[in-house]
Amino acid sequence: MRHLGVLKGSGSLECEGKSLGRADYEFDGYLVRPGEIVASGEVHMDAVALAEAFGRANLVLRTEDGRLLSIRFSGKRLPAESAVAHADVREGLPDEKEWRRSGQDAQ
């Protein structure tokens, strides 16, 4: 497994077409094997909005640069008043070459 870089920015967290609120994100991407990229990291948003989103299925993070990242919160419980949660990205990740660029730009 090889670290590809960091993907970070802002966007809107959505569930089944409904916006749940603005979110900032930072994900580390890894090449598992040729053609298979995984990512995980943090999603930051208003605590009330995050509590509403946490535990839902079919979450999509619509990034400001136009990506649609399918995410899943990886924790079982969200601490009260928390404005940050760990998430795994399931779909919509950049290809390997774009990660290198993103990783270099983020440093």
TABELCOR-V91596 format. One record per backbone hydrogen bond with DSSP energy under -0.5 kcal/mol. CO is the residue of the C=O (numbers start at 1). NH is the residue of the N-H. Records with the same first field share a line. If there is no record, write none. Layout:
CO = NH, NH
This chain:
2 = 31
5 = 29
6 = 8
7 = 27
9 = 25
10 = 64
11 = 23
12 = 62
13 = 20, 21
14 = 60
15 = 18
18 = 15
21 = 13
23 = 11
24 = 44
25 = 9
26 = 42
27 = 7
28 = 40
29 = 4, 5
30 = 32, 38
31 = 2
33 = 36
35 = 37
36 = 32, 33
38 = 30
39 = 89
40 = 28
41 = 87
42 = 26
43 = 85
44 = 24
46 = 50
47 = 51
48 = 52
49 = 53
50 = 54
53 = 56
58 = 16
59 = 71
60 = 14, 62
61 = 63, 69
62 = 12
63 = 66
67 = 63, 69
68 = 70
69 = 61, 71
70 = 90, 91
71 = 59
72 = 88
77 = 79
79 = 82
83 = 45
85 = 43
86 = 74, 75
87 = 41
88 = 72, 90
89 = 39
91 = 70
95 = 99
96 = 100
97 = 101
98 = 102
99 = 103
100 = 104
101 = 105
102 = 106
103 = 107
104 = 107
